[in-house]
Amino acid sequence: MKLETTLMGLSLKNPFIIGANPWTGKISKLKELEAAGASAVVLPSLFEEKIYLENYKHQEFLHEFDDLHAEMITQHPDTTYAGAHIYLHFIKLAKAALDIPVFASLNALTPDTWIHYAKKIEEAGADGLELNLYHTAKEPNRSSQDIEQEQLQIVQQLRSEIQIPISIKLSPFYTNTLHFIKRLEEIGVDGYVLYNRFFEEEINTDREVLTFPLRLSHGTEYTHAMKTIGLLYGTVKGDLIATSGLHTTESILQVLLAGASAVQVVSLIHKKSPKVLETLIEEMTQWMDQKGYGSLEAFRGSLSKKNLRDPYAFEREQYIDLLLKGKVL
Ligand SMILES: Cc1cc2nc3c(=O)[nH]c(=O)nc-3n(C[C@H](O)[C@H](O)[C@H](O)COP(=O)(O)O)c2cc1C
């Protein structure tokens, strides 16, 4: 009761959501996560590349796409889903197996794919759709404005086509995230997942080759999201969902105090086990008891910019004093 929260119009028993990752792509793991206390789950993303792969497989007799097909397999060898059909079927299986809300996740690149598959995801029974607006800067000739405009058009089109709640999982690398979110608000997005975390190349200096290690997050990576949430709380209708580097009850309390409605955890459950959710629930309840808070609403956003009424709240990262003192933690 005490930890209940409302997210994008859905009632959640607590703020602990499991973000997209391979474990939410297995029914046995989903059940384990629900039993340990997860209040909702986000299925692994359906990647546009996989949709194409499936389509190309159907057309294999043409041999036209053999090279691309091979490239897809090399680039995405370990992705759980072979294609869209399995994904849509899996949504139905997950819904039948769980009592908690199930969000699907779509990671697409071109407008047609977003719209077509978002509709199918809605039909399959997902409680909400998380859109991963995946983009990394690779094209020197495209302006940020151009890229953002395309993303906004896709979301706009999607909003007019599906009724289930839509959240947008954002990259931390927008020049002005607050402005971009303001424009998503105008479209009627229901939630913002802050922030996506990228796996990036490293270089193996012995072999002198690029490598792609799958590194889990560190427990300090949440502060950028916390800051954005602190700045946005009370200024947007959509819910703010924190993710990346939330490994302790302490950091989760911090993002709730800044204004998050819920959090998504992934690395923590991989580093420990789903059972860690029980500890989070217990520790958060204890903290609330000690402070005399009867609900999350009693303290959510109390340290946001809006509630601090401090013109410099969450804006001091370059604060000269801090730099001059040079006290390192
Ligand atoms: C193994 C693994 C697979 C992931 N797969 C996806 C995915 O399919 N779609 C997505 O949007 N995020 C994916 N993520 C990112 C997580 O959902 C999450 O945003 C990120 O790991 C940050 O949270 P954390 O610090 O709790 O790990 C994945 C993360 C991991 C570790």
The ligand as a Tripos MOL2 file, in Angstrom:
@<TRIPOS>MOLECULE
LIG
   31    33     1     0     0
SMALL
NO_CHARGES

@<TRIPOS>ATOM
      1 C1         22.1250   -7.0810  -21.1800 C.3       1 LIG1
      2 C2         21.3000   -5.8580  -21.3820 C.ar      1 LIG1
      3 C3         20.3620   -5.8070  -22.4200 C.ar      1 LIG1
      4 C4         19.5960   -4.6650  -22.6210 C.ar      1 LIG1
      5 N1         18.6520   -4.6550  -23.6090 N.ar      1 LIG1
      6 C5         17.9100   -3.5250  -23.8240 C.ar      1 LIG1
      7 C6         16.9100   -3.4750  -24.8190 C.ar      1 LIG1
      8 O1         16.6280   -4.4510  -25.5140 O.2       1 LIG1
      9 N2         16.2440   -2.3100  -24.9900 N.ar      1 LIG1
     10 C7         16.4680   -1.1970  -24.2380 C.ar      1 LIG1
     11 O2         15.8310   -0.1580  -24.4350 O.2       1 LIG1
     12 N3         17.3970   -1.2300  -23.2480 N.ar      1 LIG1
     13 C8         18.1150   -2.3410  -23.0350 C.ar      1 LIG1
     14 N4         19.0580   -2.3670  -22.0510 N.ar      1 LIG1
     15 C9         19.2570   -1.1540  -21.2450 C.3       1 LIG1
     16 C10        18.4890   -1.2630  -19.9120 C.3       1 LIG1
     17 O3         17.1000   -1.3620  -20.1260 O.3       1 LIG1
     18 C11        18.7840   -0.0400  -19.0280 C.3       1 LIG1
     19 O4         18.2550    1.1280  -19.6360 O.3       1 LIG1
     20 C12        20.2590    0.1830  -18.7800 C.3       1 LIG1
     21 O5         20.9340   -1.0330  -18.5360 O.3       1 LIG1
     22 C13        20.4730    1.1070  -17.5980 C.3       1 LIG1
     23 O6         19.9330    0.5960  -16.4180 O.3       1 LIG1
     24 P1         20.8580   -0.1370  -15.3170 P.3       1 LIG1
     25 O7         21.8870    0.8220  -14.8970 O.co2     1 LIG1
     26 O8         19.9090   -0.5040  -14.2060 O.co2     1 LIG1
     27 O9         21.4490   -1.3220  -15.9810 O.co2     1 LIG1
     28 C14        19.8030   -3.5190  -21.8010 C.ar      1 LIG1
     29 C15        20.7500   -3.5780  -20.7720 C.ar      1 LIG1
     30 C16        21.4820   -4.7180  -20.5490 C.ar      1 LIG1
     31 C17        22.4710   -4.7520  -19.4170 C.3       1 LIG1
@<TRIPOS>BOND
     1     1     2 1
     2     2     3 ar
     3     2    30 ar
     4     3     4 ar
     5     4     5 ar
     6     4    28 ar
     7     5     6 ar
     8     6     7 ar
     9     6    13 1
    10     7     8 2
    11     7     9 ar
    12     9    10 ar
    13    10    11 2
    14    10    12 ar
    15    12    13 ar
    16    13    14 ar
    17    14    15 1
    18    14    28 ar
    19    15    16 1
    20    16    17 1
    21    16    18 1
    22    18    19 1
    23    18    20 1
    24    20    21 1
    25    20    22 1
    26    22    23 1
    27    23    24 1
    28    24    25 2
    29    24    26 1
    30    24    27 1
    31    28    29 ar
    32    29    30 ar
    33    30    31 1
@<TRIPOS>SUBSTRUCTURE
     1 LIG1         1 GROUP 0 **** ****
